[in-house]
Amino acid sequence: MNPLLLIKFGPYVVIALLVAAWGVQTARLSNAKLELANYRIEQQQIIQQQIDDANKRRTETANAYREKSQQLALSIKAGEVFKRCIAAGKCGVQQQPRDCSGLRLSASISPDDSGPQPVPFTGNDAALNDCAVTTLQLNTLQTDIEQQDGY
């Protein structure tokens, strides 16, 4: 190759190579910006879907709780909570042990009592009704947590 040609056209060749490299880098940068924009749109769609799913689950849980709460309110009015408590074995009659050796009994219970002792709940006891409402709330929350992803 002729050195005069290299000296004469060398700077133009270098500039042409720099322009070509600049064009390639610009194309790569544009492609990367487009990929980033598409990624952000995709992530926003995923986030919106999760928000929509969570709102749907909250609405379903609230509606189910409202329905069960209304049923419980009717049961409380009808005095059925105490019946349910007895049926579940949580309320009713407790058996006292016949052999009291080694047991420490409170002053209100004497070892001479041979019959069963009733639990101090009446059919309309507010504490029993509050317990039923609280149990419904906790069961509803637990069910909602278990329905979430990852549990």
C-alpha positions as CSV (number, residue, x, y, z in Angstrom):
1,M,0.0,0.0,0.0
2,N,1.2,3.4,-0.9
3,P,2.2,5.5,2.1
4,L,1.0,8.7,0.4
5,L,-2.5,7.2,0.1
6,L,-2.5,6.3,3.7
7,I,-1.5,9.8,4.7
8,K,-3.9,11.4,2.3
9,F,-7.0,9.2,3.1
10,G,-6.1,7.9,6.5
11,P,-7.9,10.6,8.5
12,Y,-11.0,10.0,6.4
13,V,-10.9,6.3,7.0
14,V,-10.5,6.8,10.7
15,I,-13.4,9.3,10.7
16,A,-15.5,6.8,8.7
17,L,-14.7,4.0,11.2
18,L,-15.6,6.3,14.1
19,V,-18.9,7.3,12.5
20,A,-19.7,3.6,11.9
21,A,-18.9,2.7,15.5
22,W,-21.0,5.6,16.7
23,G,-23.9,4.3,14.6
24,V,-23.5,0.8,16.0
25,Q,-23.4,2.1,19.6
26,T,-26.5,4.3,18.9
27,A,-28.4,1.3,17.6
28,R,-27.4,-0.8,20.6
29,L,-28.3,2.0,23.0
30,S,-31.7,2.5,21.3
31,N,-32.3,-1.3,21.5
32,A,-31.4,-1.3,25.2
33,K,-33.7,1.6,25.9
34,L,-36.5,-0.2,24.1
35,E,-35.9,-3.4,26.1
36,L,-35.9,-1.4,29.3
37,A,-39.2,0.3,28.4
38,N,-40.8,-3.1,27.6
39,Y,-39.5,-4.5,30.9
40,R,-41.0,-1.7,32.9
41,I,-44.3,-2.0,31.1
42,E,-44.3,-5.8,31.8
43,Q,-43.5,-5.2,35.5
44,Q,-46.2,-2.6,35.8
45,Q,-48.7,-5.1,34.3
46,I,-47.6,-7.8,36.8
47,I,-47.9,-5.3,39.7
48,Q,-51.4,-4.2,38.5
49,Q,-52.5,-7.8,38.2
50,Q,-51.4,-8.6,41.8
51,I,-53.2,-5.5,43.1
52,D,-56.3,-6.5,41.2
53,D,-56.1,-10.0,42.6
54,A,-55.5,-8.7,46.1
55,N,-58.5,-6.3,45.9
56,K,-60.7,-9.2,44.5
57,R,-59.6,-11.4,47.4
58,R,-60.3,-8.6,50.0
59,T,-63.7,-8.0,48.5
60,E,-64.6,-11.8,48.6
61,T,-63.3,-12.1,52.2
62,A,-65.2,-9.0,53.3
63,N,-68.4,-10.3,51.7
64,A,-68.0,-13.8,53.2
65,Y,-67.3,-12.2,56.6
66,R,-70.3,-10.0,56.3
67,E,-72.5,-12.9,55.4
68,K,-71.2,-15.1,58.3
69,S,-71.4,-12.2,60.7
70,Q,-75.1,-11.7,59.8
71,Q,-75.7,-15.4,60.3
72,L,-73.9,-15.2,63.7
73,A,-75.9,-12.2,64.7
74,L,-79.1,-14.1,64.0
75,S,-77.8,-17.1,66.0
76,I,-76.9,-14.8,68.9
77,K,-80.5,-13.4,68.9
78,A,-82.0,-16.9,68.8
79,G,-79.7,-18.1,71.6
80,E,-78.1,-20.7,69.4
81,V,-74.5,-19.8,70.2
82,F,-74.8,-21.6,73.6
83,K,-76.2,-24.6,71.9
84,R,-73.4,-24.7,69.4
85,C,-70.9,-24.3,72.2
86,I,-72.4,-27.3,74.0
87,A,-72.4,-29.3,70.7
88,A,-68.7,-28.5,70.2
89,G,-68.0,-29.7,73.7
90,K,-66.8,-26.3,74.8
91,C,-69.6,-25.5,77.2
92,G,-72.0,-27.5,79.3
93,V,-71.2,-29.7,82.2
94,Q,-67.8,-30.4,83.6
95,Q,-67.0,-33.5,85.6
96,Q,-65.1,-33.0,88.8
97,P,-62.6,-35.7,89.8
98,R,-63.8,-38.2,92.3
99,D,-60.4,-38.7,93.8
100,C,-59.0,-35.4,95.1
101,S,-55.8,-36.6,96.6
102,G,-52.9,-34.4,95.5
103,L,-55.2,-31.8,93.9
104,R,-55.3,-28.3,95.1
105,L,-58.9,-27.0,94.9
106,S,-60.0,-23.5,95.1
107,A,-62.1,-22.4,98.1
108,S,-65.3,-22.4,96.0
109,I,-65.0,-26.1,95.3
110,S,-65.1,-28.6,98.0
111,P,-64.0,-32.3,97.7
112,D,-67.5,-33.3,98.9
113,D,-69.2,-32.1,95.7
114,S,-70.0,-35.3,93.9
115,G,-72.1,-34.0,91.1
116,P,-71.1,-32.3,87.9
117,Q,-70.5,-28.6,88.0
118,P,-72.1,-26.5,85.3
119,V,-70.0,-24.0,83.4
120,P,-71.1,-20.5,84.4
121,F,-72.5,-19.6,81.0
122,T,-76.1,-18.9,80.4
123,G,-77.7,-19.0,77.0
124,N,-77.4,-15.2,76.5
125,D,-74.0,-14.6,78.1
126,A,-72.3,-11.6,76.5
127,A,-68.8,-13.1,77.0
128,L,-69.8,-16.2,75.0
129,N,-71.3,-14.1,72.3
130,D,-68.2,-11.9,72.1
131,C,-66.1,-15.1,72.0
132,A,-68.1,-16.3,69.0
133,V,-67.7,-13.0,67.1
134,T,-63.9,-12.9,67.8
135,T,-63.5,-16.5,66.7
136,L,-65.3,-15.7,63.5
137,Q,-63.0,-12.7,62.9
138,L,-59.9,-14.7,63.6
139,N,-61.0,-17.7,61.4
140,T,-61.8,-15.3,58.6
141,L,-58.4,-13.6,58.8
142,Q,-56.6,-17.0,59.0
143,T,-58.4,-18.2,55.9
144,D,-57.5,-15.0,54.0
145,I,-53.8,-15.4,55.0
146,E,-53.8,-19.0,53.9
147,Q,-55.3,-18.1,50.5
148,Q,-52.5,-15.7,49.7
149,D,-49.6,-16.8,47.6
150,G,-46.6,-18.3,49.4
151,Y,-48.6,-19.9,52.3
